[in-house]
Amino acid sequence: MDKIPSSNGARSGPRGKTSPRSPSSPSGTARTQFPLRKYSITYLTPDNQINELTREAPAIASFEDAFGALGHGAIVQTKAGPMAVEDLLPGDEIRLANMQYDKLLWRGSMTVDPARPCADAAQHSLTRITAEALGPNRPSPDLILGPTARLLHRSPGIRTLTGRGSAFLPMRDFLDGINIIELRPAAPVRVYQLGFERHQSLSVNGVEIESLHPGTAFALGLRGDMLAQYLALFPHKIDLEDFGDMKSPRLRLRDLELLDGI
C-alpha cells in the first residue's frame, strides 16, 4: 500500500456518495465558541492507499472521546505479530477480542497536554492497569490507557439493564489506587484510537477495549457545522450511519451500583 499526501477538502466517498465534509478551517460559530486542538488521522482510502492528515477541531468531549483510548506502547496482535499502537498502519489485520481478525481502516491520535487549559481534569489523566489486575494475563504486561478508554465488562446487572450480556464502561470508573491507577503526565503524551468497518472489542495487552464508534446520534449531540467538523475526522466514513450498530451498549459503573442498591 502507498502513502499519499492529505487533502483537506471534501472528497467523493465509496458507493457514489459525496461526503459532507467541512474543510480543515471551517467557518461558523463552532470555531469561535470552543477552543481548538489538533487531531492526527491516518486512514485507508477506497483504493487501499494510506493517507495522513491533521485537522483542527473543537477540543470538546464528543470529539476527544474518539481519539483518547490507548496509551503509547499498548500492544495488539496482528497477523504479522504483536505491534505497539503507534506502529500500526491502516491495512494491518488486527486480532480482536473474539480471536478473529479485522482490517484496520483508521488510526487517530491526539496529545494529552497537562499545560493545556481544560474544564475536565480527567481529560489530562491516563490509567495504568497493573499486570494481571483483571485476571491471568489481563493485562500482560502493564497497560496504559488514555482518558476515554472503555472496558468491555460482563455482569448480570448489565443484562438486567440492557438485555445484553456485556457493555463498555469507562476504564476510569474502575480506579482503585492499587491495581488500577490514575496517572497525571508531567509532559505531553500521545494517545490513540483504532477504527474498523464496524464497532469492535479489541484485545489490548489481553484486555478487551472498545474501538472507535461515535455512539448514538442522540448521545453524540452534534448538529450542523459541528457535525460536519466531526465527520471530517473520519474520511473512511461518509455519515454516522456508516459506523453501523454498536457491538455492545455503553454504561457507567454507577448504573450497576445503583441497580445493586435496589
RALIN-V751485 format. One record per backbone hydrogen bond with DSSP energy under -1.0 kcal/mol. CO is the residue of the C=O (numbers start at 1). NH is the residue of the N-H. E is the energy in kcal/mol with one decimal. If there is no record, write none. Layout:
CO	NH	E
CO	NH	E
This chain:
2	50	-3.9
11	19	-1.7
14	17	-1.3
17	13	-1.7
19	21	-1.9
29	33	-2.0
30	34	-1.1
35	59	-3.0
37	57	-2.2
39	55	-2.5
40	109	-2.3
41	53	-2.5
42	107	-2.8
43	51	-2.8
45	48	-2.2
49	45	-3.1
50	4	-3.0
51	43	-2.6
53	41	-3.0
55	39	-3.0
57	37	-2.3
58	60	-1.4
60	64	-2.6
61	65	-2.5
63	66	-1.4
64	67	-2.0
64	68	-1.1
68	148	-2.5
69	146	-2.2
70	192	-2.5
71	74	-2.0
74	85	-2.4
75	205	-2.2
76	83	-2.8
77	95	-3.2
78	81	-1.8
81	78	-1.3
83	76	-2.5
84	87	-1.9
85	88	-1.1
89	92	-2.2
92	104	-2.9
93	79	-1.5
94	102	-2.2
96	99	-1.7
100	96	-3.5
102	94	-3.0
104	91	-2.8
105	44	-2.3
106	195	-3.1
107	42	-2.2
108	193	-1.9
109	40	-2.6
110	191	-2.5
112	189	-2.0
113	116	-1.8
120	123	-1.8
121	124	-1.9
122	125	-1.6
126	183	-2.7
127	145	-2.9
128	181	-2.7
129	143	-2.3
130	133	-2.1
135	138	-2.4
138	134	-2.9
139	132	-2.3
143	129	-3.0
144	71	-1.9
145	127	-2.3
146	149	-1.2
149	171	-2.7
150	210	-2.3
151	169	-2.7
153	167	-2.2
155	159	-1.1
156	160	-1.8
157	161	-2.3
158	162	-2.9
159	163	-1.8
167	153	-3.3
168	251	-2.0
169	151	-3.1
170	173	-1.4
171	174	-1.8
172	175	-1.5
179	130	-2.8
180	176	-2.2
180	177	-1.9
181	128	-3.0
183	126	-2.8
189	112	-3.4
191	110	-1.8
192	69	-1.2
192	70	-3.0
193	108	-2.1
194	212	-2.9
195	105	-2.5
195	106	-1.7
200	211	-2.3
201	97	-2.9
202	209	-2.2
204	207	-2.2
205	140	-1.7
207	204	-3.2
208	152	-2.5
209	202	-3.4
216	220	-2.5
217	221	-2.0
223	226	-1.2
224	228	-2.1
225	229	-2.4
226	230	-2.1
227	231	-2.7
228	232	-1.6
230	233	-1.7
231	234	-2.0
234	237	-2.2
239	242	-1.3
240	243	-1.7
241	244	-1.5
249	168	-3.1
252	255	-1.2
253	257	-2.1
254	258	-2.6
255	259	-1.4
256	260	-2.1
257	261	-1.1
259	262	-1.2
